[in-house]
């Protein structure tokens, strides 16, 4: 658990971010790392990065993988 505002500079920095939300994010990050989901999410994000394709052709498999990854990241598609 992360506690904010308890260090030597705590009073000068104020209350800081919402500790409950930070602790929730930390818990989700730990579970996703331990379950292996973090690696899958990282791979989907990397597959969705099309910045290194100078020309994208509609029929190319790489384009389809990028499009699928971007749709999955945005929540606009589901794997059934």
C-alpha positions as CSV (number, residue, x, y, z in Angstrom):
1,X,0.0,0.0,0.0
2,X,1.3,3.5,-0.9
3,X,0.7,6.2,1.6
4,X,1.0,9.9,0.5
5,X,1.9,12.9,2.5
6,X,3.8,11.0,5.3
7,X,7.4,11.8,4.1
8,X,9.6,14.7,5.2
9,X,8.3,16.9,2.3
10,X,4.6,15.8,2.8
11,X,3.3,19.1,4.2
12,X,5.0,21.1,1.4
13,X,3.6,18.9,-1.4
14,X,0.1,18.8,-0.1
15,X,-2.1,15.7,-0.1
16,X,-0.9,14.6,-3.6
17,X,-2.9,12.1,-5.7
18,X,-5.8,10.1,-4.5
19,X,-4.2,7.2,-2.6
20,X,-7.1,4.9,-3.2
21,X,-6.8,5.2,-6.9
22,X,-3.1,4.8,-6.8
23,X,-3.3,1.7,-4.7
24,X,-6.0,0.3,-7.0
25,X,-3.7,0.9,-10.0
26,X,-0.8,-0.7,-8.2
27,X,-2.9,-3.8,-7.4
28,X,-4.2,-4.1,-11.0
29,X,-0.6,-3.8,-12.3
30,X,0.7,-6.5,-9.9
31,X,-2.1,-8.9,-10.8
32,X,-1.7,-8.3,-14.5
33,X,2.1,-8.9,-14.2
34,X,1.8,-12.0,-12.1
35,X,-0.9,-13.5,-14.4
36,X,1.0,-12.8,-17.6
37,X,-1.6,-10.4,-18.9
38,X,0.9,-7.5,-18.9
39,X,3.0,-9.2,-21.5
40,X,-0.1,-9.8,-23.7
41,X,-1.2,-6.2,-23.3
42,X,2.3,-5.0,-24.2
43,X,2.3,-7.2,-27.3
44,X,-1.1,-5.9,-28.4
45,X,0.1,-2.3,-28.0
46,X,3.3,-3.0,-30.0
47,X,1.3,-4.8,-32.7
48,X,-0.9,-1.7,-32.9
49,X,2.1,0.7,-33.5
50,X,2.1,1.4,-37.2
51,X,4.6,4.2,-37.1
52,X,7.3,2.1,-38.8
53,X,5.2,1.2,-41.8
54,X,6.0,3.7,-44.6
55,X,3.2,2.3,-46.8
56,X,0.2,0.3,-45.6
57,X,-1.7,-1.8,-48.0
58,X,-5.2,-2.8,-47.2
59,X,-4.5,-6.5,-48.1
60,X,-1.3,-6.8,-46.2
61,X,-1.4,-9.1,-43.1
62,X,0.6,-6.5,-41.2
63,X,-2.1,-3.9,-41.7
64,X,-4.8,-6.4,-40.5
65,X,-2.7,-7.1,-37.3
66,X,-2.2,-3.4,-36.6
67,X,-5.9,-2.7,-37.2
68,X,-7.0,-5.6,-34.9
69,X,-4.6,-4.5,-32.2
70,X,-5.8,-0.9,-32.3
71,X,-9.4,-2.0,-32.2
72,X,-8.7,-4.3,-29.2
73,X,-6.8,-1.5,-27.4
74,X,-9.6,1.0,-27.9
75,X,-12.2,-1.4,-26.7
76,X,-14.1,-1.3,-30.0
77,X,-13.6,-5.0,-30.7
78,X,-13.7,-8.2,-28.8
79,X,-12.1,-11.6,-29.4
80,X,-14.8,-14.3,-29.4
